[in-house]
C-alpha cells in the first residue's frame, strides 16, 4: 500500500511479519494492543495470516495458536496490567473472568465499564494502574462506581500493579477466597 507517497505495509501484514521477530509473550501483547485499539480487526489479521501462512515461514507457528484463541466474542486486554492479571488468573488455575464488563447500573455508552467481573458471584475486579487511576477525577469516578456496586449487592476488589506483578500469590489467594464466599 502507499501512504503519503511512501510504500508501506498494512497493520495486518505487519502483525504477520513481526511474528517472526518477537517471542510469544511479546507477540501476544502486541496483537492484543492492536485488537483493543480498534486499529486492526480480527478478520483482517486472519485474512492476512491465511494469505501468507505456509510451512517454513518464520512466525506462522507462533501466531497461529494466538489467533485460534481469539475470535468471536474475544475481548483483548486493554492494558499491560490487565494482561498480567489474566496471566495470574491462568497461572493460579482461577476461573476466567468476563472482560470489560458493563454492570447493570452502568451508562449504555460504556461509562462505568469495569475491567473484570464474575457476574454469577456478583464480584467486580479492577486493576488500577497509575495511567488511569492516579488522576483525581478518575479516583472520584472509581469510588462512585464502587459505591454503586456495593449498593446493588456486588463486591469490588481492586489490585495495583505492584500487587499483580510482585504479590501474585497474595492476589490469587485473595481472589480465590472472595470467589468462595457467597454473594449477598
DRENDO-1510 file (C-alpha; in Angstrom, 1 decimal, always signed):
<recs>
REC; n; res; u; v; w
REC; 1; UNK; +0.0; +0.0; +0.0 .
REC; 2; UNK; +1.1; +3.6; -0.5 .
REC; 3; UNK; +0.6; +6.2; +2.3 .
REC; 4; UNK; +1.5; +9.8; +1.5 .
REC; 5; UNK; +3.6; +8.6; -1.4 .
REC; 6; UNK; +5.5; +6.1; +0.6 .
REC; 7; UNK; +5.3; +2.3; +0.2 .
REC; 8; UNK; +4.2; +0.7; +3.4 .
REC; 9; UNK; +2.5; -2.4; +4.7 .
REC; 10; UNK; -0.8; -2.7; +6.4 .
REC; 11; UNK; -1.2; -3.3; +10.1 .
REC; 12; UNK; -2.3; -6.9; +9.4 .
REC; 13; UNK; +0.7; -7.6; +7.2 .
REC; 14; UNK; +3.0; -6.0; +9.8 .
REC; 15; UNK; +1.5; -8.3; +12.5 .
REC; 16; UNK; +2.3; -11.4; +10.4 .
REC; 17; UNK; +5.8; -10.1; +9.7 .
REC; 18; UNK; +6.7; -9.2; +13.3 .
REC; 19; UNK; +5.6; -12.7; +14.5 .
REC; 20; UNK; +9.0; -13.9; +13.2 .
REC; 21; UNK; +10.9; -11.4; +15.4 .
REC; 22; UNK; +9.0; -11.5; +18.7 .
REC; 23; UNK; +8.7; -14.0; +21.5 .
REC; 24; UNK; +5.3; -15.5; +22.3 .
REC; 25; UNK; +4.5; -13.2; +25.2 .
REC; 26; UNK; +5.5; -10.0; +23.4 .
REC; 27; UNK; +3.7; -11.1; +20.2 .
REC; 28; UNK; +0.5; -11.8; +22.2 .
REC; 29; UNK; +0.7; -8.3; +23.9 .
REC; 30; UNK; +1.3; -6.5; +20.5 .
REC; 31; UNK; -1.6; -8.5; +18.9 .
REC; 32; UNK; -3.9; -7.6; +21.9 .
REC; 33; UNK; -2.9; -4.0; +21.8 .
REC; 34; UNK; -3.8; -3.8; +18.1 .
REC; 35; UNK; -7.1; -5.5; +18.6 .
REC; 36; UNK; -8.0; -3.4; +21.7 .
REC; 37; UNK; -7.2; -0.2; +19.8 .
REC; 38; UNK; -9.6; -1.0; +17.0 .
REC; 39; UNK; -6.9; -0.2; +14.5 .
REC; 40; UNK; -6.7; -3.9; +13.5 .
REC; 41; UNK; -9.7; -6.3; +13.3 .
REC; 42; UNK; -9.5; -10.0; +13.9 .
REC; 43; UNK; -10.9; -10.7; +10.5 .
REC; 44; UNK; -8.2; -8.6; +8.8 .
REC; 45; UNK; -5.4; -10.3; +10.6 .
REC; 46; UNK; -6.8; -13.8; +10.0 .
REC; 47; UNK; -7.2; -13.0; +6.3 .
REC; 48; UNK; -3.6; -11.8; +6.0 .
REC; 49; UNK; -2.4; -14.7; +8.0 .
REC; 50; UNK; -4.2; -17.2; +5.8 .
REC; 51; UNK; -2.8; -15.5; +2.6 .
REC; 52; UNK; +0.8; -15.7; +3.9 .
REC; 53; UNK; +0.8; -18.8; +6.0 .
REC; 54; UNK; +3.0; -21.6; +4.6 .
REC; 55; UNK; +5.2; -24.3; +6.1 .
REC; 56; UNK; +8.6; -22.9; +7.0 .
REC; 57; UNK; +7.6; -19.2; +7.1 .
REC; 58; UNK; +9.0; -17.8; +10.3 .
REC; 59; UNK; +6.5; -16.7; +12.9 .
REC; 60; UNK; +3.5; -18.6; +11.5 .
REC; 61; UNK; +3.7; -21.4; +14.1 .
REC; 62; UNK; +3.8; -18.8; +16.8 .
REC; 63; UNK; +1.0; -16.7; +15.6 .
REC; 64; UNK; -1.4; -19.5; +14.7 .
REC; 65; UNK; -2.3; -20.6; +18.3 .
REC; 66; UNK; -2.7; -16.9; +19.3 .
REC; 67; UNK; -5.2; -16.3; +16.6 .
REC; 68; UNK; -7.1; -19.6; +17.3 .
REC; 69; UNK; -8.0; -18.4; +20.8 .
REC; 70; UNK; -9.1; -15.0; +19.6 .
REC; 71; UNK; -12.3; -14.8; +17.6 .
REC; 72; UNK; -16.0; -14.3; +18.1 .
REC; 73; UNK; -16.5; -12.5; +21.4 .
REC; 74; UNK; -12.9; -12.2; +22.3 .
REC; 75; UNK; -12.1; -9.1; +24.3 .
REC; 76; UNK; -8.5; -8.1; +24.2 .
REC; 77; UNK; -7.0; -6.8; +27.5 .
REC; 78; UNK; -6.7; -3.0; +27.0 .
REC; 79; UNK; -3.6; -2.6; +29.2 .
REC; 80; UNK; -0.5; -4.5; +30.1 .
REC; 81; UNK; -1.8; -4.7; +33.7 .
REC; 82; UNK; -5.0; -6.3; +32.5 .
REC; 83; UNK; -2.9; -8.8; +30.5 .
REC; 84; UNK; -0.7; -9.5; +33.5 .
REC; 85; UNK; -3.8; -10.1; +35.7 .
REC; 86; UNK; -5.2; -12.6; +33.2 .
REC; 87; UNK; -1.9; -14.4; +33.2 .
REC; 88; UNK; -2.1; -14.5; +37.0 .
REC; 89; UNK; -5.6; -16.0; +36.8 .
REC; 90; UNK; -4.4; -18.7; +34.4 .
REC; 91; UNK; -1.2; -19.4; +36.3 .
REC; 92; UNK; -3.2; -20.0; +39.5 .
REC; 93; UNK; -6.0; -22.0; +37.9 .
REC; 94; UNK; -8.6; -19.5; +38.8 .
REC; 95; UNK; -11.9; -19.1; +36.8 .
REC; 96; UNK; -11.6; -16.8; +33.8 .
REC; 97; UNK; -13.5; -13.6; +34.5 .
REC; 98; UNK; -15.6; -11.7; +31.9 .
REC; 99; UNK; -13.6; -8.8; +30.5 .
REC; 100; UNK; -14.7; -5.1; +30.1 .
REC; 101; UNK; -17.9; -5.9; +31.9 .
REC; 102; UNK; -20.8; -3.5; +31.7 .
REC; 103; UNK; -22.7; -3.8; +35.0 .
REC; 104; UNK; -26.4; -3.2; +35.2 .
REC; 105; UNK; -26.0; +0.3; +36.6 .
REC; 106; UNK; -23.5; +1.5; +34.0 .
REC; 107; UNK; -24.4; +4.0; +31.3 .
REC; 108; UNK; -25.1; +2.5; +28.0 .
REC; 109; UNK; -22.2; +4.0; +26.1 .
REC; 110; UNK; -19.7; +2.2; +28.3 .
REC; 111; UNK; -19.2; +4.6; +31.1 .
REC; 112; UNK; -19.0; +2.6; +34.2 .
REC; 113; UNK; -17.4; -0.4; +32.5 .
REC; 114; UNK; -15.2; -2.5; +34.8 .
REC; 115; UNK; -12.0; -4.4; +33.9 .
REC; 116; UNK; -13.2; -7.8; +35.0 .
REC; 117; UNK; -16.3; -9.4; +36.6 .
REC; 118; UNK; -17.6; -12.7; +37.9 .
REC; 119; UNK; -21.3; -11.9; +37.4 .
REC; 120; UNK; -22.6; -15.2; +38.9 .
REC; 121; UNK; -20.7; -14.3; +42.1 .
REC; 122; UNK; -21.6; -10.6; +41.9 .
REC; 123; UNK; -17.9; -9.7; +42.0 .
REC; 124; UNK; -16.1; -6.9; +40.2 .
REC; 125; UNK; -12.3; -6.8; +39.8 .
REC; 126; UNK; -10.5; -3.6; +38.9 .
REC; 127; UNK; -6.7; -3.5; +38.3 .
REC; 128; UNK; -5.5; +0.0; +39.0 .
REC; 129; UNK; -2.5; +1.2; +37.0 .
REC; 130; UNK; -1.1; +4.7; +37.5 .
REC; 131; UNK; -2.0; +5.8; +34.0 .
REC; 132; UNK; -5.8; +5.8; +34.5 .
REC; 133; UNK; -6.2; +5.7; +38.3 .
REC; 134; UNK; -3.9; +8.4; +39.6 .
REC; 135; UNK; -5.9; +11.4; +38.5 .
REC; 136; UNK; -8.3; +13.0; +41.0 .
REC; 137; UNK; -11.2; +12.7; +38.5 .
REC; 138; UNK; -10.6; +9.0; +37.9 .
REC; 139; UNK; -10.4; +8.4; +41.6 .
REC; 140; UNK; -13.8; +10.1; +42.1 .
REC; 141; UNK; -15.3; +8.0; +39.2 .
REC; 142; UNK; -13.8; +4.8; +40.7 .
REC; 143; UNK; -15.3; +5.5; +44.1 .
REC; 144; UNK; -18.7; +6.4; +42.7 .
REC; 145; UNK; -18.7; +3.1; +40.6 .
REC; 146; UNK; -17.6; +1.1; +43.7 .
REC; 147; UNK; -20.4; +2.7; +45.7 .
REC; 148; UNK; -23.0; +1.8; +43.1 .
REC; 149; UNK; -21.8; -1.8; +43.0 .
REC; 150; UNK; -22.0; -2.2; +46.8 .
REC; 151; UNK; -25.4; -0.5; +46.9 .
REC; 152; UNK; -26.7; -3.2; +44.4 .
REC; 153; UNK; -25.2; -6.1; +46.2 .
REC; 154; UNK; -21.9; -6.5; +44.3 .
REC; 155; UNK; -18.5; -6.8; +45.8 .
REC; 156; UNK; -15.4; -5.0; +44.4 .
REC; 157; UNK; -11.8; -6.0; +44.5 .
REC; 158; UNK; -9.0; -3.6; +43.4 .
REC; 159; UNK; -5.5; -4.6; +42.8 .
REC; 160; UNK; -2.5; -2.5; +42.0 .
REC; 161; UNK; +0.4; -3.0; +39.6 .
REC; 162; UNK; +2.7; -3.9; +42.5 .
REC; 163; UNK; +0.2; -6.5; +43.8 .
REC; 164; UNK; -0.4; -8.2; +40.4 .
REC; 165; UNK; +3.3; -8.2; +39.4 .
REC; 166; UNK; +5.1; -8.7; +42.7 .
REC; 167; UNK; +2.5; -10.3; +45.0 .
REC; 168; UNK; +0.7; -12.7; +42.6 .
REC; 169; UNK; +0.2; -15.4; +45.3 .
REC; 170; UNK; -1.5; -12.9; +47.6 .
REC; 171; UNK; -3.8; -11.7; +44.8 .
REC; 172; UNK; -4.6; -15.3; +43.8 .
REC; 173; UNK; -5.4; -16.3; +47.4 .
REC; 174; UNK; -7.4; -13.2; +48.0 .
REC; 175; UNK; -9.4; -13.7; +44.8 .
REC; 176; UNK; -9.9; -17.4; +45.4 .
REC; 177; UNK; -11.2; -16.7; +49.0 .
REC; 178; UNK; -13.5; -14.0; +47.7 .
REC; 179; UNK; -14.9; -16.2; +45.0 .
REC; 180; UNK; -15.6; -18.9; +47.5 .
REC; 181; UNK; -17.8; -16.6; +49.6 .
REC; 182; UNK; -21.5; -16.5; +48.8 .
REC; 183; UNK; -22.6; -13.2; +47.2 .
REC; 184; UNK; -25.2; -11.2; +49.1 .
</recs>
